[in-house]
Amino acid sequence: MTKPGNKPYQIEYLDIVVTTDIPRLPKKMKLRIKRAIEARLTLDPVGLGRPLRYSFTGHRRLRVGDYRMVYRINRQKRKVTIIAIKHRKEIYK
């Protein structure tokens, strides 16, 4: 977790996530993902997400049920950019 006094990370979304990925999510999953972002990504995106490899080097993923969130971290600006939110069968295609 973050140390006392550290401000939380800001969350930003790519346009495609807002226009395509989020609207396609089931209603219950939208709520679970929102909670995961607020509770986990804003506080400790490095410790709670797993690093990706190969063509996704530099990105991390967070698992929420059968869905995966792929994101990138800018530690200097304390910003997390969400790249995609999709079902685990579709996310890496």
N, CA and C of each residue as an Amber inpcrd file, in Angstrom:
protein
   279
   0.8330000  -1.1790000   0.0000000   0.0000000   0.0000000   0.0000000
   0.8810000   1.2470000   0.0000000   0.2330000   2.3840000  -0.1950000
   1.0080000   3.6100000  -0.2230000   1.3830000   4.0320000   1.1830000
   2.4500000   4.7790000   1.2640000   2.8970000   5.2930000   2.5550000
   2.0190000   6.4780000   2.9420000   1.8440000   6.7070000   4.2370000
   1.0660000   7.8730000   4.6640000   1.6620000   9.1480000   4.0750000
   0.8070000  10.0160000   3.5930000   1.2780000  11.2600000   3.0090000
   1.3870000  11.2170000   1.4960000   1.4570000  10.0360000   0.8990000
   1.4890000   9.9350000  -0.5550000   0.1010000  10.1880000  -1.1090000
   0.0340000  11.0230000  -2.1390000  -1.2760000  11.2660000  -2.7320000
  -1.6290000  10.1140000  -3.6720000  -2.9130000   9.8600000  -3.8540000
  -3.3120000   8.7530000  -4.7240000  -2.9990000   9.0550000  -6.1900000
  -2.9110000   7.9950000  -6.9660000  -2.6880000   8.1310000  -8.4000000
  -3.9550000   8.6440000  -9.0680000  -3.7760000   9.4950000 -10.0770000
  -4.8980000   9.9370000 -10.9040000  -5.1660000   8.8520000 -11.9340000
  -6.4200000   8.6890000 -12.3090000  -6.8010000   7.6970000 -13.3040000
  -7.2640000   8.4250000 -14.5560000  -6.7440000   8.0110000 -15.7040000
  -7.2490000   8.5220000 -16.9750000  -7.4970000   7.3340000 -17.8980000
  -8.4080000   7.5090000 -18.8330000  -8.8160000   6.4400000 -19.7360000
  -8.5330000   6.8560000 -21.1740000  -8.0830000   5.9060000 -21.9900000
  -8.0230000   6.1730000 -23.4190000  -9.4500000   6.3310000 -23.9260000
  -9.6260000   7.0950000 -24.9980000 -10.9700000   7.3270000 -25.5370000
 -11.6840000   6.0270000 -25.8890000 -10.9640000   5.0680000 -26.4460000
 -11.5870000   3.8060000 -26.8550000 -12.1430000   3.0320000 -25.6650000
 -11.5280000   3.1800000 -24.5180000 -12.0350000   2.5130000 -23.3110000
 -13.3910000   3.1040000 -22.9350000 -13.4990000   4.4200000 -22.9910000
 -14.7400000   5.1000000 -22.6140000 -15.8430000   4.8450000 -23.6410000
 -15.5020000   4.8600000 -24.9210000 -16.5270000   4.7350000 -25.9610000
 -16.8840000   3.2960000 -26.3110000 -15.9610000   2.3560000 -26.1270000
 -16.2040000   0.9780000 -26.5640000 -16.1740000  -0.0340000 -25.4300000
 -15.0930000  -0.0670000 -24.6650000 -14.9230000  -1.1240000 -23.6540000
 -15.9400000  -1.0310000 -22.5150000 -16.0790000   0.1240000 -21.9100000
 -16.9690000   0.2660000 -20.7520000 -18.4370000   0.0300000 -21.1230000
 -18.9470000   0.6000000 -22.2200000 -20.3490000   0.3360000 -22.5610000
 -20.6650000  -1.1420000 -22.8180000 -19.6920000  -1.9270000 -23.2300000
 -19.9170000  -3.3470000 -23.5160000 -19.9000000  -4.2290000 -22.2700000
 -19.4730000  -3.6950000 -21.1460000 -19.3920000  -4.4970000 -19.9220000
 -20.7750000  -4.7710000 -19.3440000 -20.9710000  -5.9640000 -18.7640000
 -22.2190000  -6.2120000 -18.0360000 -22.3340000  -5.2280000 -16.8660000
 -23.5600000  -4.8900000 -16.5030000 -23.8060000  -3.8690000 -15.4800000
 -23.0980000  -4.1810000 -14.1570000 -23.1940000  -5.4240000 -13.6850000
 -22.5520000  -5.7880000 -12.4170000 -21.0310000  -5.6740000 -12.5100000
 -20.4890000  -6.0100000 -13.6740000 -19.0400000  -5.9450000 -13.8500000
 -18.5600000  -4.4960000 -13.8680000 -19.3600000  -3.5920000 -14.4080000
 -18.9860000  -2.1720000 -14.3940000 -18.7580000  -1.7020000 -12.9580000
 -19.6500000  -2.0970000 -12.0730000 -19.5320000  -1.6940000 -10.6720000
 -18.2980000  -2.3140000 -10.0200000 -18.0500000  -3.6040000 -10.2800000
 -16.8650000  -4.2670000  -9.7100000 -15.5800000  -3.6230000 -10.2030000
 -15.5430000  -3.2940000 -11.4810000 -14.3420000  -2.6790000 -12.0560000
 -14.1490000  -1.2720000 -11.4920000 -15.2270000  -0.5300000 -11.3560000
 -15.1280000   0.8160000 -10.7730000 -14.5620000   0.7420000  -9.3570000
 -15.0610000  -0.2040000  -8.5790000 -14.5570000  -0.3710000  -7.2080000
 -13.0870000  -0.7780000  -7.2000000 -12.6970000  -1.6570000  -8.1210000
 -11.2960000  -2.0920000  -8.1980000 -10.3830000  -0.9170000  -8.5390000
 -10.8330000  -0.0690000  -9.4370000 -10.0380000   1.1080000  -9.8060000
  -9.8780000   2.0230000  -8.5980000 -10.9880000   2.3090000  -7.9240000
 -10.9440000   3.2230000  -6.7790000 -10.1550000   2.6490000  -5.6050000
 -10.3210000   1.3540000  -5.3420000  -9.6950000   0.7530000  -4.1620000
  -8.2640000   0.2920000  -4.4020000  -7.9600000  -0.1200000  -5.6230000
  -6.6410000  -0.7080000  -5.8580000  -5.7340000   0.1650000  -6.7080000
  -6.1980000   0.5770000  -7.8740000  -5.3070000   1.3000000  -8.7880000
  -4.9210000   2.6780000  -8.2810000  -5.8200000   3.3710000  -7.6180000
  -5.4680000   4.7120000  -7.1420000  -4.4520000   4.6630000  -6.0080000
  -4.4330000   3.5630000  -5.2620000  -3.5390000   3.4680000  -4.1060000
  -2.2060000   2.7950000  -4.4070000  -2.2370000   1.6750000  -5.1210000
  -1.0030000   0.9140000  -5.3440000  -1.0300000   0.1820000  -6.6840000
  -0.9370000   0.9100000  -7.8000000  -1.0150000   0.2560000  -9.1060000
   0.1740000  -0.6520000  -9.4040000   1.3040000  -0.4130000  -8.7590000
   2.4910000  -1.2340000  -9.0020000   2.3830000  -2.5610000  -8.2610000
   2.0240000  -2.5080000  -7.0000000   1.9910000  -3.7130000  -6.1780000
   0.8230000  -4.6330000  -6.4530000  -0.2780000  -4.0850000  -6.9470000
  -1.4780000  -4.9000000  -7.1140000  -1.7040000  -5.3970000  -8.5360000
  -1.0040000  -4.8450000  -9.5020000  -1.1330000  -5.3100000 -10.8810000
   0.0850000  -6.1150000 -11.2770000  -0.0970000  -6.9970000 -12.2440000
   1.0270000  -7.8170000 -12.7080000   1.6140000  -7.2300000 -13.9850000
   2.9360000  -7.2470000 -14.1180000   3.5520000  -6.7330000 -15.3450000
   3.2850000  -7.6720000 -16.5170000   3.1610000  -7.0840000 -17.6970000
   2.9560000  -7.8680000 -18.9110000   4.2690000  -7.9750000 -19.6720000
   4.3260000  -8.9290000 -20.5940000   5.5690000  -9.1860000 -21.3300000
   5.3530000  -9.0640000 -22.8320000   6.4560000  -9.2550000 -23.5390000
   6.4940000  -9.2770000 -25.0020000   6.0020000  -7.9520000 -25.5770000
   4.9830000  -7.9640000 -26.4240000   4.5480000  -6.7190000 -27.0600000
   3.8380000  -5.7850000 -26.0780000   3.5450000  -6.2700000 -24.8740000
   2.8950000  -5.4510000 -23.8530000   3.8720000  -4.9970000 -22.7670000
   5.1690000  -5.0940000 -23.0090000   6.1650000  -4.6640000 -22.0290000
   5.9200000  -3.1960000 -21.6640000   6.0010000  -2.8980000 -20.3830000
   5.7480000  -1.5410000 -19.9070000   4.3180000  -1.3320000 -19.4430000
   3.4850000  -2.3270000 -19.6860000   2.0920000  -2.2750000 -19.2540000
   1.8820000  -3.2740000 -18.1240000   0.8050000  -3.0850000 -17.4040000
   0.4420000  -3.9970000 -16.3170000  -1.0100000  -4.3980000 -16.4990000
  -1.4110000  -5.4400000 -15.7750000  -2.8090000  -5.8530000 -15.8400000
  -3.3510000  -6.0720000 -14.4430000  -4.6280000  -5.8090000 -14.3130000
  -5.3380000  -6.0590000 -13.0670000  -6.5020000  -6.9780000 -13.3950000
  -6.6200000  -8.0460000 -12.6520000  -7.6830000  -9.0320000 -12.8630000
  -8.8810000  -8.6760000 -11.9930000 -10.0520000  -8.6400000 -12.6200000
 -11.3100000  -8.4300000 -11.9040000 -12.2790000  -9.4870000 -12.4330000
 -12.4130000 -10.5810000 -11.7100000 -13.2330000 -11.6950000 -12.1890000
 -12.6520000 -12.2480000 -13.4760000 -13.4870000 -12.3830000 -14.5010000
 -13.0360000 -12.8730000 -15.8030000 -12.5820000 -11.7410000 -16.7200000
 -12.5110000 -10.5390000 -16.2000000 -12.1120000  -9.3830000 -16.9970000
 -10.7130000  -8.9280000 -16.6000000 -10.0400000  -8.2950000 -17.5680000
  -8.6920000  -7.7880000 -17.3470000  -8.6540000  -6.3150000 -17.7280000
  -7.9460000  -5.5590000 -16.9170000  -7.7010000  -4.1650000 -17.1860000
  -6.2220000  -4.0150000 -17.5120000  -5.8990000  -3.4870000 -18.6640000
  -4.5040000  -3.2420000 -19.0320000  -4.2540000  -1.7490000 -18.8430000
  -3.1500000  -1.4300000 -18.1510000  -2.8680000  -0.0310000 -17.8600000
  -1.3700000   0.2350000 -17.8660000  -1.0610000   1.5270000 -17.9050000
   0.3210000   2.0050000 -17.9080000   0.4500000   3.0030000 -16.7580000
   1.6150000   3.0170000 -16.1220000   1.8250000   3.8960000 -14.9650000
   2.8760000   4.9540000 -15.2930000   2.5860000   6.1960000 -14.9320000
   3.5660000   7.2750000 -14.9800000   3.8190000   7.6660000 -13.5260000
   4.9130000   7.1790000 -12.9730000   5.1900000   7.3930000 -11.5410000
   5.5250000   8.8410000 -11.2170000   6.1950000   9.5430000 -12.1300000
   6.5530000  10.9360000 -11.8570000   5.3010000  11.8030000 -11.7190000
   4.3220000  11.5830000 -12.5890000   3.0820000  12.3650000 -12.5440000
   2.0150000  11.7180000 -11.6670000   2.3280000  10.5260000 -11.1280000
   1.3770000   9.7500000 -10.3170000   0.0550000   9.5870000 -11.0640000
   0.1870000   9.0570000 -12.2960000  -0.9640000   8.8970000 -13.1670000
  -1.0190000   7.4700000 -13.7030000  -2.2190000   6.8950000 -13.7430000
  -2.4570000   5.5770000 -14.3260000  -3.3480000   5.7830000 -15.5430000
  -2.9060000   5.2790000 -16.6990000  -3.7020000   5.3600000 -17.9170000
  -4.2480000   3.9790000 -18.2320000  -5.5560000   3.8590000 -18.2580000
  -6.1900000   2.5810000 -18.5680000  -6.2930000   2.4570000 -20.0790000
  -5.6830000   1.3800000 -20.5990000  -5.5730000   1.1520000 -22.0370000
  -6.7470000   0.3340000 -22.5660000  -7.1930000  -0.6570000 -21.7940000
  -8.2770000  -1.5410000 -22.2370000  -8.9130000  -2.2270000 -21.0350000
 -10.2030000  -2.5410000 -21.1710000 -10.9280000  -3.3500000 -20.1880000
 -11.7640000  -4.3320000 -20.9950000 -11.3620000  -5.6050000 -20.9640000
 -12.0660000  -6.6090000 -21.7710000 -12.0720000  -7.9560000 -21.0690000
 -12.8890000  -8.8490000 -21.5980000 -12.9280000 -10.2270000 -21.1030000
 -11.5700000 -10.8670000 -21.3490000 -11.1980000 -11.7930000 -20.4970000
  -9.8680000 -12.4100000 -20.5850000  -9.6280000 -13.1070000 -21.9150000
 -10.6740000 -13.5630000 -22.5920000 -10.5150000 -14.2270000 -23.8900000
 -10.2120000 -13.2380000 -25.0080000 -10.5350000 -11.9710000 -24.8010000
 -10.3950000 -10.9670000 -25.8580000  -9.2610000  -9.9760000 -25.6330000
  -8.7900000  -9.8440000 -24.4250000  -7.9200000  -8.7240000 -24.0690000
  -6.5900000  -8.6920000 -24.8200000  -5.9870000  -9.8220000 -25.0740000
  -4.6430000  -9.8180000 -25.6630000  -4.6450000 -10.0170000 -27.1720000
  -5.7950000  -9.9850000 -27.8120000  -5.8770000 -10.1770000 -29.2700000
  -5.4790000  -8.9240000 -29.9940000
